[in-house]
Amino acid sequence: MPLSFIAVVIVAVILCVRIVNEYDRLVVFVLGKVWKVAGPGPVIVVPGIMSAPKVSLRVVTLDVPPQDVITKDNVTLKVTAVVYFRVVDPEKAILSVENYVYATSQIAQTTLRSVLGKLDMDELLNNRDKINGELQQILDSHTEPWGIKVSTVEVKNVDLPQDMMRAMAQQAEAERERRAKIIHAEGELQASQKLGEAARILSENPASIQLRYLQTLSEISEEKNTVTIFPVPIDIISAFMKKG
């Protein structure tokens, strides 16, 4: 057998061999019909007779472009999101849809507008985890026939109109002032209750008033003031006034 023929055979075999990585799969077609899903490792694909599009099994991060959403309470928002998905059935991903990445992107945009349009703005801002779970379930149900598993959907950013942001800031400021006034009023109420209890206890035992006087003098002396104020009971002054 001539060496040239052997060399041609070796070159032809080399050209027919495709190396498939661990995270990829080849959907092999023979004369237009699906033969098998091959990989990882070396796979023989004969040009002209066989074709083998490659499908990645790794998680794909898909950024959903900003979507204009009108909420249930007629507030216009611009919302962005991110979708994490992967191919679990390479054969379905090739046969069921022309471009599974593009198709997933389009269904994600449509679902995002549809779901958020049914919610009020407050629900969108406060129930982010619940909304993410609902989006993930809807997308997963739509992409399951394509052999795709949507694992996570996250709403990344919600851009509010400037006038709405100012209104929310005023509302938050008014709420803080209301809470501050309530706390101050509760403090005054508690202080008055404690003062009433203290006055009742002191009135039941007159000697305690004298002890309180002495304690006050002791506190004044510790401050090293040049002027000392000595509290005099009103009863003593009234006695002198009667004598006068």
MIDOSE-1310 file (N, C-alpha, C; in nm, 2 decimals, decimal comma, always signed):
residues 244
mpls	+0,09/-0,12/+0,00/+0,00/+0,00/+0,00/+0,09/+0,12/+0,00; +0,07/+0,21/-0,10/+0,16/+0,33/-0,10/+0,15/+0,42/+0,02; +0,26/+0,48/+0,05/+0,26/+0,57/+0,17/+0,17/+0,69/+0,15; +0,16/+0,73/+0,03/+0,07/+0,85/+0,00/-0,07/+0,82/+0,03
fiav	-0,12/+0,70/+0,00/-0,26/+0,66/+0,03/-0,28/+0,66/+0,18; -0,18/+0,60/+0,25/-0,19/+0,59/+0,40/-0,20/+0,73/+0,46; -0,12/+0,82/+0,40/-0,12/+0,96/+0,45/-0,25/+1,03/+0,43; -0,31/+1,00/+0,31/-0,44/+1,06/+0,28/-0,55/+1,01/+0,37
viva	-0,54/+0,87/+0,40/-0,64/+0,82/+0,49/-0,62/+0,88/+0,63; -0,50/+0,89/+0,68/-0,48/+0,95/+0,81/-0,53/+1,09/+0,82; -0,50/+1,17/+0,72/-0,55/+1,31/+0,71/-0,70/+1,31/+0,71; -0,76/+1,22/+0,63/-0,91/+1,22/+0,63/-0,97/+1,18/+0,76
vilc	-0,91/+1,09/+0,83/-0,96/+1,05/+0,96/-0,94/+1,16/+1,06; -0,83/+1,23/+1,06/-0,81/+1,35/+1,15/-0,91/+1,46/+1,12; -0,94/+1,48/+0,99/-1,04/+1,58/+0,96/-1,18/+1,55/+1,01; -1,20/+1,42/+1,01/-1,34/+1,37/+1,05/-1,36/+1,37/+1,20
vriv	-1,25/+1,37/+1,28/-1,26/+1,36/+1,42/-1,28/+1,50/+1,49; -1,38/+1,51/+1,57/-1,40/+1,63/+1,65/-1,39/+1,60/+1,79; -1,32/+1,68/+1,87/-1,30/+1,67/+2,01/-1,41/+1,75/+2,08; -1,49/+1,68/+2,16/-1,60/+1,74/+2,24/-1,55/+1,76/+2,38
neyd	-1,57/+1,88/+2,43/-1,53/+1,90/+2,57/-1,64/+1,84/+2,67; -1,60/+1,83/+2,80/-1,68/+1,77/+2,90/-1,82/+1,84/+2,91; -1,82/+1,98/+2,89/-1,94/+2,05/+2,91/-2,02/+2,07/+2,78; -1,98/+2,01/+2,67/-2,05/+2,02/+2,54/-2,10/+1,88/+2,50
rlvv	-2,20/+1,89/+2,41/-2,25/+1,77/+2,34/-2,27/+1,80/+2,20; -2,26/+1,70/+2,11/-2,29/+1,71/+1,97/-2,42/+1,63/+1,94; -2,51/+1,70/+1,87/-2,63/+1,63/+1,82/-2,59/+1,59/+1,67; -2,57/+1,46/+1,65/-2,51/+1,41/+1,52/-2,63/+1,38/+1,43
fvlg	-2,63/+1,43/+1,31/-2,72/+1,40/+1,21/-2,65/+1,32/+1,10; -2,72/+1,22/+1,05/-2,67/+1,14/+0,93/-2,78/+1,15/+0,82; -2,74/+1,21/+0,71/-2,82/+1,23/+0,60/-2,95/+1,31/+0,64; -2,94/+1,40/+0,73/-3,05/+1,48/+0,77/-3,13/+1,43/+0,89
kvwk	-3,10/+1,31/+0,93/-3,18/+1,24/+1,04/-3,09/+1,24/+1,17; -3,16/+1,26/+1,28/-3,08/+1,25/+1,41/-3,03/+1,11/+1,43; -2,90/+1,10/+1,46/-2,85/+0,97/+1,49/-2,83/+0,95/+1,64; -2,76/+1,04/+1,70/-2,73/+1,03/+1,85/-2,68/+1,16/+1,90
vagp	-2,68/+1,17/+2,03/-2,61/+1,28/+2,10/-2,48/+1,23/+2,15; -2,37/+1,28/+2,10/-2,23/+1,23/+2,13/-2,16/+1,33/+2,21; -2,06/+1,27/+2,28/-1,97/+1,35/+2,37/-1,98/+1,31/+2,51; -1,88/+1,34/+2,59/-1,75/+1,41/+2,55/-1,65/+1,32/+2,50
gpvi	-1,54/+1,37/+2,45/-1,44/+1,29/+2,39/-1,43/+1,31/+2,24; -1,36/+1,22/+2,17/-1,35/+1,22/+2,02/-1,48/+1,17/+1,96; -1,53/+1,24/+1,86/-1,65/+1,19/+1,78/-1,61/+1,21/+1,63; -1,65/+1,10/+1,56/-1,62/+1,10/+1,41/-1,74/+1,16/+1,34
vvpg	-1,72/+1,27/+1,27/-1,82/+1,33/+1,19/-1,77/+1,34/+1,04; -1,84/+1,27/+0,95/-1,79/+1,26/+0,81/-1,85/+1,38/+0,74; -1,77/+1,47/+0,69/-1,83/+1,58/+0,61/-1,91/+1,54/+0,49; -2,02/+1,62/+0,47/-2,10/+1,59/+0,35/-2,21/+1,49/+0,38
imsa	-2,18/+1,39/+0,48/-2,28/+1,29/+0,51/-2,34/+1,32/+0,65; -2,26/+1,37/+0,74/-2,30/+1,39/+0,87/-2,28/+1,54/+0,91; -2,36/+1,58/+1,00/-2,35/+1,72/+1,06/-2,37/+1,71/+1,21; -2,31/+1,80/+1,28/-2,32/+1,78/+1,43/-2,31/+1,92/+1,49
pkvs	-2,42/+1,99/+1,51/-2,42/+2,12/+1,59/-2,38/+2,09/+1,73; -2,31/+2,18/+1,79/-2,26/+2,17/+1,93/-2,36/+2,25/+2,02; -2,38/+2,19/+2,14/-2,47/+2,24/+2,24/-2,39/+2,24/+2,37; -2,39/+2,36/+2,44/-2,33/+2,37/+2,57/-2,42/+2,34/+2,68
lrvv	-2,37/+2,26/+2,78/-2,46/+2,22/+2,89/-2,43/+2,31/+3,01; -2,35/+2,41/+3,00/-2,32/+2,51/+3,11/-2,44/+2,60/+3,13; -2,44/+2,66/+3,25/-2,54/+2,76/+3,28/-2,52/+2,89/+3,20; -2,62/+2,94/+3,13/-2,61/+3,06/+3,05/-2,67/+3,18/+3,13
tldv	-2,60/+3,29/+3,14/-2,65/+3,41/+3,20/-2,70/+3,50/+3,09; -2,83/+3,52/+3,10/-2,90/+3,60/+3,00/-2,95/+3,73/+3,06; -2,90/+3,84/+3,01/-2,95/+3,97/+3,06/-3,07/+4,01/+2,98; -3,18/+4,04/+3,05/-3,30/+4,09/+2,98/-3,29/+4,24/+2,97
ppqd	-3,30/+4,29/+2,85/-3,28/+4,44/+2,83/-3,39/+4,52/+2,90; -3,37/+4,64/+2,93/-3,47/+4,72/+3,00/-3,61/+4,72/+2,93; -3,71/+4,69/+3,01/-3,85/+4,68/+2,95/-3,93/+4,79/+3,02; -4,01/+4,86/+2,93/-4,11/+4,96/+2,98/-4,23/+4,89/+3,03
vitk	-4,26/+4,90/+3,16/-4,37/+4,83/+3,22/-4,47/+4,93/+3,28; -4,60/+4,91/+3,25/-4,70/+4,99/+3,31/-4,77/+4,91/+3,42; -4,75/+4,95/+3,54/-4,81/+4,87/+3,65/-4,96/+4,88/+3,66; -5,02/+4,81/+3,75/-5,16/+4,80/+3,77/-5,22/+4,94/+3,81
dnvt	-5,14/+5,02/+3,88/-5,18/+5,15/+3,92/-5,13/+5,26/+3,83; -5,10/+5,22/+3,70/-5,07/+5,32/+3,60/-4,94/+5,39/+3,62; -4,84/+5,33/+3,67/-4,71/+5,39/+3,69/-4,61/+5,33/+3,59; -4,55/+5,41/+3,51/-4,45/+5,36/+3,41/-4,32/+5,34/+3,47
lkvt	-4,26/+5,22/+3,45/-4,14/+5,18/+3,51/-4,05/+5,12/+3,40; -3,92/+5,13/+3,42/-3,82/+5,06/+3,33/-3,75/+4,96/+3,42; -3,77/+4,83/+3,38/-3,73/+4,72/+3,46/-3,63/+4,63/+3,38; -3,52/+4,59/+3,45/-3,42/+4,50/+3,39/-3,42/+4,37/+3,48
avvy	-3,38/+4,26/+3,42/-3,37/+4,14/+3,49/-3,26/+4,05/+3,43; -3,23/+3,94/+3,50/-3,13/+3,84/+3,45/-3,19/+3,70/+3,47; -3,16/+3,62/+3,37/-3,22/+3,48/+3,37/-3,10/+3,38/+3,36; -3,10/+3,28/+3,45/-3,00/+3,18/+3,45/-3,07/+3,05/+3,40
frvv	-3,02/+2,99/+3,29/-3,08/+2,87/+3,24/-2,96/+2,78/+3,18; -3,00/+2,65/+3,16/-2,90/+2,56/+3,10/-2,98/+2,46/+3,02; -2,91/+2,39/+2,92/-2,97/+2,29/+2,84/-2,96/+2,16/+2,91; -3,08/+2,09/+2,92/-3,08/+1,96/+2,99/-3,11/+1,85/+2,88
dpek	-3,16/+1,89/+2,77/-3,18/+1,79/+2,66/-3,13/+1,85/+2,53; -3,01/+1,82/+2,49/-2,95/+1,88/+2,37/-3,03/+1,85/+2,24; -3,09/+1,73/+2,23/-3,17/+1,70/+2,11/-3,29/+1,79/+2,10; -3,36/+1,81/+2,21/-3,48/+1,90/+2,20/-3,44/+2,04/+2,17
ails	-3,32/+2,09/+2,23/-3,28/+2,22/+2,21/-3,25/+2,25/+2,06; -3,21/+2,15/+1,98/-3,18/+2,16/+1,84/-3,30/+2,15/+1,76; -3,38/+2,05/+1,79/-3,50/+2,01/+1,70/-3,62/+2,10/+1,73; -3,64/+2,14/+1,85/-3,77/+2,21/+1,89/-3,77/+2,36/+1,86
veny	-3,65/+2,42/+1,86/-3,65/+2,57/+1,84/-3,53/+2,60/+1,75; -3,54/+2,70/+1,67/-3,43/+2,74/+1,58/-3,31/+2,79/+1,66; -3,33/+2,88/+1,75/-3,22/+2,94/+1,83/-3,27/+2,95/+1,98; -3,23/+2,86/+2,06/-3,29/+2,85/+2,20/-3,25/+2,96/+2,28
vyat	-3,13/+3,02/+2,26/-3,09/+3,14/+2,34/-3,18/+3,26/+2,31; -3,20/+3,29/+2,18/-3,28/+3,40/+2,14/-3,42/+3,38/+2,18; -3,47/+3,26/+2,16/-3,61/+3,23/+2,20/-3,63/+3,25/+2,35; -3,54/+3,20/+2,43/-3,55/+3,22/+2,58/-3,55/+3,37/+2,61
sqia	-3,46/+3,45/+2,54/-3,46/+3,59/+2,57/-3,59/+3,66/+2,53; -3,65/+3,62/+2,42/-3,78/+3,68/+2,38/-3,89/+3,65/+2,48; -3,90/+3,52/+2,52/-4,01/+3,48/+2,61/-3,99/+3,54/+2,75; -3,86/+3,56/+2,79/-3,83/+3,63/+2,92/-3,88/+3,77/+2,91
qttl	-3,86/+3,85/+2,81/-3,90/+3,98/+2,80/-4,05/+3,99/+2,80; -4,12/+3,90/+2,73/-4,27/+3,90/+2,72/-4,32/+3,87/+2,86; -4,27/+3,77/+2,93/-4,32/+3,73/+3,06/-4,29/+3,84/+3,16; -4,18/+3,91/+3,15/-4,15/+4,01/+3,25/-4,25/+4,12/+3,24
rsvl	-4,29/+4,17/+3,12/-4,39/+4,27/+3,10/-4,53/+4,22/+3,15; -4,56/+4,10/+3,12/-4,69/+4,05/+3,15/-4,71/+4,04/+3,30; -4,61/+3,98/+3,37/-4,63/+3,96/+3,51/-4,63/+4,09/+3,59; -4,53/+4,18/+3,56/-4,52/+4,30/+3,63/-4,64/+4,40/+3,60
gkld	-4,70/+4,38/+3,49/-4,81/+4,47/+3,45/-4,94/+4,44/+3,54; -4,94/+4,32/+3,60/-5,05/+4,29/+3,69/-5,04/+4,33/+3,83; -4,93/+4,39/+3,87/-4,89/+4,43/+4,00/-4,90/+4,58/+4,02; -4,92/+4,62/+4,15/-4,91/+4,76/+4,19/-4,76/+4,79/+4,21
mdel	-4,72/+4,92/+4,21/-4,59/+4,95/+4,22/-4,53/+4,91/+4,36; -4,61/+4,93/+4,46/-4,57/+4,89/+4,60/-4,54/+4,74/+4,60; -4,63/+4,66/+4,54/-4,61/+4,51/+4,54/-4,48/+4,48/+4,46; -4,45/+4,55/+4,36/-4,33/+4,52/+4,28/-4,20/+4,56/+4,37
lnnr	-4,21/+4,66/+4,45/-4,09/+4,70/+4,52/-4,07/+4,62/+4,65; -4,18/+4,57/+4,71/-4,18/+4,50/+4,84/-4,18/+4,35/+4,83; -4,23/+4,29/+4,72/-4,24/+4,15/+4,71/-4,15/+4,09/+4,60; -4,02/+4,13/+4,60/-3,93/+4,10/+4,50/-3,91/+3,95/+4,49
dkin	-3,89/+3,88/+4,60/-3,87/+3,74/+4,60/-3,98/+3,66/+4,55; -4,10/+3,70/+4,58/-4,22/+3,63/+4,53/-4,23/+3,65/+4,38; -4,21/+3,77/+4,33/-4,21/+3,79/+4,19/-4,11/+3,71/+4,11; -3,99/+3,70/+4,17/-3,88/+3,62/+4,10/-3,92/+3,48/+4,09
gelq	-3,98/+3,43/+4,20/-4,03/+3,29/+4,19/-4,13/+3,26/+4,09; -4,23/+3,36/+4,08/-4,33/+3,34/+3,98/-4,28/+3,35/+3,84; -4,18/+3,44/+3,81/-4,12/+3,45/+3,68/-4,05/+3,33/+3,64; -3,98/+3,27/+3,74/-3,90/+3,15/+3,72/-3,99/+3,03/+3,68
qild	-4,10/+3,02/+3,75/-4,20/+2,91/+3,72/-4,26/+2,92/+3,58; -4,30/+3,04/+3,54/-4,36/+3,07/+3,41/-4,26/+3,04/+3,30; -4,14/+3,09/+3,31/-4,04/+3,07/+3,21/-4,00/+2,92/+3,20; -3,99/+2,86/+3,31/-3,95/+2,72/+3,31/-4,06/+2,63/+3,24
shte	-4,18/+2,67/+3,26/-4,29/+2,59/+3,19/-4,29/+2,62/+3,04; -4,25/+2,74/+3,00/-4,25/+2,77/+2,86/-4,13/+2,70/+2,79; -4,02/+2,70/+2,85/-3,89/+2,65/+2,79/-3,87/+2,50/+2,81; -3,95/+2,43/+2,89/-3,93/+2,29/+2,91/-3,95/+2,21/+2,79
pwgi	-4,04/+2,24/+2,69/-4,05/+2,16/+2,57/-3,92/+2,18/+2,48; -3,84/+2,28/+2,51/-3,72/+2,31/+2,43/-3,60/+2,24/+2,49; -3,62/+2,16/+2,60/-3,51/+2,10/+2,67/-3,42/+2,19/+2,75; -3,48/+2,30/+2,80/-3,41/+2,40/+2,87/-3,47/+2,41/+3,01
kvst	-3,38/+2,42/+3,11/-3,42/+2,44/+3,25/-3,39/+2,58/+3,30; -3,49/+2,66/+3,34/-3,46/+2,79/+3,39/-3,45/+2,78/+3,54; -3,33/+2,80/+3,60/-3,31/+2,78/+3,74/-3,34/+2,91/+3,82; -3,31/+3,02/+3,77/-3,32/+3,15/+3,85/-3,36/+3,26/+3,76
vevk	-3,45/+3,35/+3,81/-3,48/+3,47/+3,75/-3,48/+3,58/+3,85; -3,40/+3,69/+3,83/-3,39/+3,79/+3,93/-3,42/+3,93/+3,86; -3,51/+4,01/+3,92/-3,53/+4,14/+3,88/-3,42/+4,23/+3,93; -3,33/+4,28/+3,84/-3,21/+4,35/+3,89/-3,24/+4,50/+3,93
nvdl	-3,31/+4,57/+3,84/-3,32/+4,71/+3,87/-3,46/+4,76/+3,83; -3,51/+4,85/+3,91/-3,64/+4,92/+3,88/-3,62/+5,07/+3,88; -3,63/+5,13/+3,76/-3,61/+5,27/+3,75/-3,74/+5,34/+3,76; -3,75/+5,43/+3,86/-3,87/+5,50/+3,89/-3,87/+5,64/+3,82
pqdm	-3,98/+5,70/+3,78/-3,98/+5,84/+3,73/-3,94/+5,94/+3,84; -3,88/+6,05/+3,80/-3,83/+6,15/+3,90/-3,94/+6,20/+3,99; -4,05/+6,23/+3,93/-4,16/+6,28/+4,02/-4,21/+6,18/+4,12; -4,21/+6,05/+4,08/-4,25/+5,94/+4,17/-4,14/+5,93/+4,28
mram	-4,02/+5,94/+4,25/-3,91/+5,94/+4,35/-3,92/+6,05/+4,45; -3,96/+6,17/+4,40/-3,97/+6,28/+4,49/-4,10/+6,26/+4,58; -4,20/+6,21/+4,53/-4,32/+6,18/+4,61/-4,30/+6,07/+4,71; -4,22/+5,97/+4,68/-4,19/+5,87/+4,77/-4,10/+5,92/+4,88
aqqa	-4,00/+6,01/+4,85/-3,92/+6,07/+4,95/-4,00/+6,16/+5,05; -4,09/+6,23/+4,99/-4,18/+6,31/+5,08/-4,26/+6,22/+5,17; -4,31/+6,12/+5,12/-4,39/+6,02/+5,20/-4,31/+5,96/+5,31; -4,19/+5,92/+5,28/-4,10/+5,86/+5,38/-4,06/+5,96/+5,49
eaer	-4,04/+6,09/+5,45/-4,01/+6,19/+5,55/-4,13/+6,22/+5,64; -4,25/+6,22/+5,58/-4,37/+6,24/+5,66/-4,39/+6,13/+5,76; -4,36/+6,01/+5,71/-4,38/+5,89/+5,80/-4,28/+5,89/+5,91; -4,15/+5,94/+5,89/-4,05/+5,95/+5,99/-4,10/+6,05/+6,10
erra	-4,15/+6,17/+6,05/-4,20/+6,27/+6,14/-4,31/+6,22/+6,22; -4,40/+6,14/+6,16/-4,52/+6,09/+6,24/-4,47/+6,00/+6,35; -4,37/+5,91/+6,32/-4,32/+5,82/+6,42/-4,25/+5,89/+6,53; -4,17/+6,00/+6,49/-4,10/+6,08/+6,59/-4,20/+6,14/+6,69
kiih	-4,31/+6,20/+6,64/-4,41/+6,26/+6,72/-4,48/+6,16/+6,81; -4,51/+6,04/+6,76/-4,57/+5,94/+6,84/-4,48/+5,89/+6,95; -4,35/+5,88/+6,92/-4,25/+5,83/+7,02/-4,24/+5,94/+7,13; -4,23/+6,07/+7,09/-4,22/+6,18/+7,18/-4,35/+6,18/+7,27
aege	-4,47/+6,17/+7,22/-4,59/+6,17/+7,30/-4,59/+6,05/+7,39; -4,55/+5,93/+7,35/-4,54/+5,82/+7,44/-4,44/+5,84/+7,55; -4,33/+5,91/+7,52/-4,23/+5,94/+7,63/-4,29/+6,03/+7,73; -4,37/+6,14/+7,68/-4,43/+6,23/+7,78/-4,53/+6,16/+7,86
lqas	-4,61/+6,07/+7,80/-4,71/+5,99/+7,88/-4,64/+5,91/+7,99; -4,54/+5,84/+7,95/-4,47/+5,75/+8,05/-4,41/+5,84/+8,16; -4,35/+5,95/+8,12/-4,29/+6,04/+8,22/-4,39/+6,09/+8,32; -4,51/+6,13/+8,27/-4,61/+6,18/+8,36/-4,66/+6,07/+8,45
qklg	-4,67/+5,95/+8,40/-4,72/+5,84/+8,48/-4,62/+5,81/+8,60; -4,49/+5,81/+8,56/-4,39/+5,79/+8,66/-4,38/+5,91/+8,77; -4,40/+6,03/+8,72/-4,40/+6,14/+8,81/-4,52/+6,13/+8,90; -4,64/+6,09/+8,85/-4,75/+6,08/+8,93/-4,73/+5,97/+9,04
eaar	-4,67/+5,86/+9,00/-4,64/+5,75/+9,10/-4,54/+5,80/+9,21; -4,44/+5,88/+9,16/-4,34/+5,93/+9,26/-4,41/+6,03/+9,36; -4,50/+6,12/+9,31/-4,56/+6,21/+9,39/-4,65/+6,14/+9,49; -4,72/+6,04/+9,45/-4,81/+5,96/+9,54/-4,73/+5,89/+9,65
ilse	-4,61/+5,84/+9,62/-4,53/+5,77/+9,72/-4,47/+5,87/+9,82; -4,43/+5,99/+9,76/-4,37/+6,09/+9,85/-4,48/+6,15/+9,95; -4,60/+6,16/+9,90/-4,71/+6,22/+9,98/-4,75/+6,12/+10,09; -4,73/+5,99/+10,07/-4,76/+5,90/+10,18/-4,66/+5,90/+10,29
npas	-4,54/+5,94/+10,27/-4,44/+5,94/+10,37/-4,36/+6,07/+10,37; -4,40/+6,17/+10,46/-4,34/+6,30/+10,46/-4,19/+6,30/+10,48; -4,14/+6,20/+10,55/-3,99/+6,19/+10,58/-3,92/+6,17/+10,45; -3,98/+6,11/+10,35/-3,91/+6,08/+10,23/-3,88/+6,21/+10,15
iqlr	-3,96/+6,31/+10,17/-3,94/+6,44/+10,11/-3,81/+6,51/+10,17; -3,79/+6,50/+10,30/-3,67/+6,55/+10,36/-3,54/+6,47/+10,31; -3,56/+6,34/+10,29/-3,45/+6,27/+10,24/-3,41/+6,31/+10,09; -3,52/+6,34/+10,02/-3,50/+6,39/+9,88/-3,43/+6,52/+9,88
ylqt	-3,46/+6,61/+9,98/-3,39/+6,74/+9,99/-3,24/+6,72/+10,02; -3,21/+6,63/+10,11/-3,07/+6,60/+10,14/-3,00/+6,54/+10,02; -3,06/+6,46/+9,95/-3,00/+6,40/+9,83/-2,97/+6,51/+9,73; -3,06/+6,60/+9,71/-3,04/+6,71/+9,62/-2,93/+6,80/+9,66
lsei	-2,91/+6,83/+9,79/-2,80/+6,91/+9,84/-2,67/+6,83/+9,81; -2,67/+6,70/+9,83/-2,55/+6,62/+9,81/-2,51/+6,63/+9,66; -2,60/+6,62/+9,57/-2,57/+6,63/+9,43/-2,52/+6,77/+9,39; -2,58/+6,88/+9,45/-2,53/+7,01/+9,42/-2,39/+7,03/+9,47
seek	-2,35/+6,98/+9,59/-2,22/+6,99/+9,65/-2,12/+6,92/+9,56; -2,15/+6,81/+9,50/-2,06/+6,74/+9,42/-2,02/+6,82/+9,29; -2,11/+6,90/+9,24/-2,08/+6,98/+9,12/-1,99/+7,10/+9,15; -1,95/+7,13/+9,28/-1,86/+7,24/+9,31/-1,91/+7,37/+9,26
ntvt	-2,03/+7,40/+9,28/-2,08/+7,53/+9,24/-2,05/+7,64/+9,34; -2,04/+7,76/+9,30/-2,01/+7,87/+9,40/-2,14/+7,92/+9,47; -2,26/+7,89/+9,40/-2,39/+7,92/+9,46/-2,46/+7,79/+9,50; -2,50/+7,79/+9,62/-2,57/+7,67/+9,67/-2,72/+7,71/+9,70
ifpv	-2,81/+7,64/+9,64/-2,95/+7,66/+9,66/-3,00/+7,56/+9,76; -3,06/+7,62/+9,87/-3,11/+7,53/+9,97/-3,26/+7,53/+9,96; -3,32/+7,42/+9,93/-3,47/+7,42/+9,92/-3,53/+7,43/+10,06; -3,63/+7,52/+10,07/-3,70/+7,54/+10,20/-3,84/+7,49/+10,18
pidi	-3,89/+7,40/+10,26/-4,03/+7,36/+10,25/-4,13/+7,48/+10,26; -4,24/+7,47/+10,18/-4,34/+7,58/+10,18/-4,41/+7,59/+10,32; -4,42/+7,48/+10,39/-4,48/+7,48/+10,52/-4,41/+7,57/+10,62; -4,28/+7,57/+10,61/-4,21/+7,66/+10,71/-4,23/+7,81/+10,67
isaf	-4,23/+7,84/+10,54/-4,25/+7,98/+10,51/-4,39/+8,02/+10,54; -4,49/+7,94/+10,52/-4,63/+7,97/+10,55/-4,65/+7,99/+10,70; -4,57/+7,92/+10,78/-4,58/+7,94/+10,93/-4,53/+8,08/+10,97; -4,42/+8,12/+10,91/-4,37/+8,26/+10,94/-4,47/+8,37/+10,89
mkkg	-4,53/+8,34/+10,78/-4,62/+8,44/+10,72/-4,74/+8,45/+10,81; -4,79/+8,34/+10,87/-4,90/+8,35/+10,96/-4,87/+8,43/+11,09; -4,75/+8,41/+11,14/-4,71/+8,48/+11,26/-4,70/+8,63/+11,23; -4,64/+8,66/+11,11/-4,63/+8,81/+11,08/-4,77/+8,87/+11,07
